[in-house]
Amino acid sequence: MKKQNISKFTIFKANIMSWAGNEKISWHRIYTSIIDSLKVSCNNFKSNFRSCGSIDFKYNFKLYFFNAIIAFCIFHFRKSDSLINSQLWAEDGVIFLKSEWVTGFPETIFIPYAGYLHFVPRLIAFIANLFPFEIIPFIFNFMAMTIAAISVSLFSLVNYRYLVKSDFLRSVIVILICFVPVGYESINNVTNVHFFLSFGFFLLALIGGELSGVSYFFIFVYSLLAIFSAPLTIFYLPFYLIRFFSSKSDRYSRLYGIIFILGITYGIAIYLTGAKREIAPIDWSFLMNVMNVEKLIRISFLGYLGEENTFSALSYVKYFWILEIVLLYFFCKNFVHFGVGNTFLILGYMIAIFVPILLRGAFVISDEQALLVKLTNGSKDSIYFLNVVKLLSSRYGLVSYFIFCIIIFSNILPGKISMKTSSIMLILIVLYLHLIKNSVFIKHFEELNWDSYSKQVRNKEDISIPINPKWYTGIHIRKDEWR
């Protein structure tokens, strides 16, 4: 197999060299060489995908556990009062805890919010309510941080060596993911834990190598929890067919087919029963322009500069095509060996940016924006791009940033780290550190004296409890509403 791959790649390079020396290009030869390189890339992917996890499972677990602990510590480091002075955030109290107090688990599971179910947040609210009132916010935040750490650390597993061979470099990527410079409000709260579940779901769809029966069990449980809690997972379901078809000799891989069927069934049911009403209007004529799509991809990079720098960097977005060219160069350079895996990552990135853009109203112009366009004789396209910047520099840019971190390294440094490539790795890490330097620490909660309401809650009296952020509506329950 190896000799066959090398010979085909040599033929492909020879054809490229011959085109450079001939004035007349044979399109048949171009087509043949492209097809040959695709076949070689697919064969390499199958081989690497199946063999990358053949290693001591104890080592794999230790590597994962170490990264999960580091990730948890980073999340606590960035917002230390999450556990020291725990407070509830937005829907944590107003939707999930209030529903637990008024309706109760398991009935709350079937109550949709924003067009979909929230199984994990409802379950966490149920578990937290089993503890004394004073530590309910601590339980919420601790479980949110735990889920986030479990999710982002998946990429450290040796099962992803077919994307990035170096165990050390994958651990570095996990750390860079934890320092995400966008969506500050998404860190350490249950309200936004679905973004981390979506990322973990995507990673499990691409997990390679050998898996034990226990691993399949945890993958199955995690995937179901993610599907019934995170709407973005529905769009990543096709990736679950990769393992289903590429590992037919592994009888447990059928679980991936079951996950796919359950997810599709749930997605259709949710869409027909309510999610359809939550979808904002979409300007398809705008998206039919390829240049607009390319610019949307460029604009998505803006969010990774940090929320404070995003709009000040708008004037430089026209130069971001340089980053696209650099990534395209390395993608083509490493295509024969890593092209298929990187293609899956790029598709995952496209889903992560375009699903929020299409479904969260980026192409909806407010009355004020429409008036501005009319007064300035401007284009509504400008408003669209501005809306996208706002959207992707907020929590809706989280998953795309996570995948972007992997894409950068999987395209530029997919192989083992050597003396030659270590300098490139250091440069990339320094660039990342420069981007996140102003967004490491997250603003602390406002002190809202949660403990002072314990007596009212225990006695099930009329309550009105303020919630962070302070402008957000609090928990309001009348005495007759308590269950």
Number of C-alpha atoms within 10 A of each C-alpha: 9 9 8 10 19 13 12 17 19 12 15 20 13 12 17 14 11 12 14 10 10 9 8 8 12 12 9 9 14 15 10 14 20 13 13 18 21 16 15 24 22 19 18 21 20 18 15 21 25 19 16 20 21 14 13 9 15 9 12 17 14 12 19 20 18 13 25 25 14 18 27 22 15 18 22 20 14 20 19 19 18 24 18 10 16 22 28 27 26 24 21 25 27 19 17 23 25 19 21 24 18 15 15 19 16 13 11 20 18 13 15 15 12 11 17 22 21 25 22 23 26 27 17 21 28 20 16 20 19 9 11 10 16 14 17 23 24 19 21 29 26 20 19 26 26 17 21 28 25 21 25 24 28 25 26 27 24 28 27 25 25 28 32 28 19 19 19 14 19 25 23 16 23 25 18 20 21 23 22 24 29 25 19 21 16 20 27 29 24 29 24 24 24 27 25 25 28 25 27 26 28 24 23 23 21 20 26 27 20 17 18 10 11 9 11 16 13 11 21 17 11 16 25 17 17 27 29 20 23 23 22 22 25 20 17 22 23 14 20 23 19 20 23 21 13 15 19 11 10 13 10 17 21 18 17 24 19 15 20 22 13 14 23 17 12 16 19 13 13 17 15 11 12 15 19 13 11 14 15 15 14 16 13 10 7 15 14 10 10 10 11 14 14 13 15 19 18 18 23 22 20 24 29 24 23 22 21 14 15 19 17 11 12 13 8 11 14 11 10 15 14 11 13 13 11 13 17 13 14 17 21 12 14 19 20 23 23 24 25 20 25 22 14 15 21 17 13 21 20 15 17 27 22 19 14 17 22 19 15 19 18 24 23 18 16 10 9 9 14 15 12 15 17 12 9 8 9 12 12 18 13 11 20 20 18 16 18 27 24 18 21 30 28 19 19 24 27 28 26 24 25 22 21 20 17 23 24 19 21 26 25 20 21 23 19 14 18 9 7 8 13 13 12 15 18 11 11 15 16 11 12 18 14 11 17 18 14 15 18 20 17 17 13 14 19 12 13 15 12 19 10 11 14 13 11 13 17 10 9 17 15 15 15 14 18 22 25 19 16 14 9 13 16 21 18 15 18 12 14 10 13 17 11
